């Protein structure tokens, strides 16, 4: 049996609850406000959106809604330009099992006509929409998530084996500002694993080589080079400029320094380390889990932490661990998924196996415990030394 569109729309309206602008305002001000979904197309939102709305275009609603709203009991109010597409979208959601769905009568036009607040959000350019199209398609990212990535500031400590893949994927993902801390110059021995660099850059400062590669990959990214060693004198100043830190360092003094500075500043610290054919990664997120000192209360003696010149390192191994660090950083920026906070992920390249160890927060930890005793940065080389020697693991 066929029917005309107007009859279909009238039947849909009879099945859907419609709210006036005033009624919506009342619900949004209630203790349990509904989730407001804007089902217009991206170009329509250039004129503004209702504050607090989540953008899911009508054409992608069925594909994205279950990931965006997994609980079908969630109260939802849909709106479009004038109130027609939102009614049809509400019918669809009810057919998918959502139990508390309404449509805004008159849509955005009525909201604006009554002089209600309108929020103007920054939009992606046409080139950016093309570049990040596969991200935008993901409901867990979308336009809003991509804008979060573009606004984010991430500091990579080290432009070596771990920092190379991490920085490359952060730049490709569109992270807007990437800081690189590294005082070294490119050496020929680096090229076996440090993929930010190239043969014609041997002798070039690593921060300059890294910036050249990252800007060549994505011209939207701002790269800040810090051609210094991270020390107790400069760590707080440098780290405070960024949202989170990627620890790709290759020595224990720097790891403890990064940890303590991040705890003092409340910054997430995405940690990775490698040794020969093995690697590990975790997240130290102040206020959400343990810190590095909870995992390693004190550094090992030098004989248990040989440098990479003595022990060697499997060239492709840092690619695995560095990419995991990049994944964790992007998840933290988006606020999606379960981070590695409280979990140490281990990888054995020879056996091709992953493992996981629980890392509980230590209430007696001198840095993040219930009664911390470390309230400022210390001399980390002295802290990590044994018989006057500083312990250095491999990268």
C-alpha positions, -999 to +999 in steps of 0.1 A: +000+000+000+015+034-010+009+068+006+019+104-002+046+121+019+021+145+037+000+116+049+032+098+060+044+129+079+010+133+096+011+097+108+046+102+120+036+133+140+008+113+156+034+088+169+059+114+182+058+137+211+066+173+201+079+199+225+076+237+223+107+258+227+095+268+262+089+232+271+124+222+259+139+250+281+121+236+311+134+201+305+170+213+299+169+231+332+156+201+351+179+178+372+178+152+345+180+171+312+176+152+279+203+148+253+198+174+226+206+161+191+208+184+161+200+163+130+207+191+104+235+188+078+269+203+086+265+233+064+232+242+081+249+246+114+270+275+102+242+297+113+245+284+148+232+256+170+212+254+202+238+255+231+248+220+243+235+202+212+253+171+198+255+171+160+244+139+142+232+146+106+199+129+097+216+110+069+240+093+094+216+090+124+210+052+121+247+046+117+259+067+146+232+068+172+239+034+189+275+043+195+267+078+206+238+068+228+241+032+239+215+034+266+181+033+249+164+048+280+183+081+276+159+110+272+165+125+238+151+157+221+158+160+183+157+192+163+162+202+127+157+234+107+119+236+110+107+204+128+100+180+099+132+159+097+134+157+135+099+141+136+110+115+111+142+109+130+122+104+162+102+077+145+134+060+135+148+061+170+116+047+185+118+019+160+153+012+172+140+008+207+147+043+222+119+049+248+120+086+256+122+105+223+108+139+214+110+164+186+113+202+189+083+218+172+094+245+147+130+234+150+160+257+151+141+284+132+115+287+159+142+287+186+160+316+169+129+335+161+120+336+198+154+352+205+167+322+224+205+317+228+224+305+197+259+290+198+283+295+169+309+268+167+341+268+148+338+247+116+363+227+096+374+240+062+366+220+031+402+208+030+400+197+067+368+179+061+384+160+033+416+153+053+397+141+084+368+124+067+375+090+081+376+105+116+344+125+111+326+094+100+333+077+134+306+086+159+332+085+187+350+114+169+328+133+145+331+170+139+333+179+176+359+154+183+381+165+154+379+201+167+390+188+201+420+172+185+428+204+165+427+224+198+448+200+217+484+206+228+506+175+233+543+175+244+565+146+232+596+142+254+621+127+230+622+126+192+637+091+191+624+056+187+591+062+206+587+099+199+589+093+161+558+071+155+539+089+183+544+124+169+537+112+133+504+097+142+494+127+164+502+150+135+482+128+110+453+128+134+452+166+134+465+173+169+469+211+166+500+217+186+529+193+191+558+201+213+591+182+209+617+182+237+651+168+226+686+183+229+703+157+206+713+158+169+704+132+144+730+104+143+733+077+117+727+050+143+693+066+149+679+059+115+673+022+122+643+030+143+638+068+145+615+074+115+611+111+120+646+116+106+664+109+073+699+104+059+702+140+047+696+153+082+724+136+100+739+162+123+707+183+123+691+191+157+663+164+162+637+190+170+643+207+136+643+174+118+611+164+136+594+197+128+603+194+091+587+159+089+556+168+108+549+200+089+554+181+057+528+156+068+502+181+080+505+219+074+478+226+100+499+214+128+520+238+149+553+222+160+571+238+189+608+226+192+624+227+226+661+219+219+670+214+256+673+187+281+643+185+303+655+195+338+641+203+372+647+240+363+626+240+331+602+211+333+573+228+350+574+258+327+575+236+295+550+210+305+525+236+318+520+248+282+505+215+271+474+194+278+493+161+282+527+146+279+541+116+259+570+101+278+594+088+251+625+094+272+653+068+274+665+073+310+653+070+345+661+105+357+639+120+330+611+095+336+609+104+373+612+141+364+583+139+339+562+119+364+567+143+393+561+174+371+529+159+357+516+151+391+524+186+404+506+201+374+478+176+371+488+166+335+482+131+321+515+113+313+514+086+285+544+064+293+563+040+271+595+021+273+614-005+252+642-030+258+657-052+231+626-071+219+602-061+247+581-030+253+555-016+277+530+012+279+507+027+304+490+060+314+497+079+346+467+102+351+468+123+383+437+119+403+425+089+382+451+063+390+487+055+400+518+074+391+552+062+379+565+060+415+536+036+424+550+013+397+587+019+404+593+033+438+630+035+431+651+031+400+670-002+394+708-004+397+728+005+365+737-032+358+701-040+353+695-012+329+721-012+301+719+014+274+708+006+238+744+007+225+753-022+248+720-041+247+706-033+212+670-026+203+648-043+177+642-015+151+605-019+146+596-024+183+593+013+191+568+016+163+544-007+182+548+010+216+549+045+201+516+039+182+500+026+214+511+059+231+495+079+203+463+059+206+461+066+244+468+103+238+440+106+212+416+088+235+424+111+264+418+142+242+385+128+229+375+115+264+366+081+248+373+045+257+392+031+287+427+043+291+457+023+303+456+041+337+461+015+363+472-011+337+506-019+323+505-033+288+535-054+279+546-066+245+570-094+235+580-090+198+597-124+195+567-143+209+543-118+194+523-117+226+507-090+247+502-091+284+486-069+310+495-062+347+474-043+371+491-012+386+473-001+418+478+034+432+500+032+463+485+052+492+520+055+506+534+069+474+556+100+483+543+117+451+506+109+447+498+091+479+474+101+506+501+121+524+526+131+497+561+142+509+574+154+475+561+188+468+587+201+444+611+188+418+643+173+431+678+164+417+668+133+396+703+123+385+713+121+422+681+102+430+687+077+402+724+073+408+742+043+424+778+049+434+777+082+415+764+066+383+731+074+366+711+044+354+702+046+317+678+020+300+677+015+263+659+031+234 
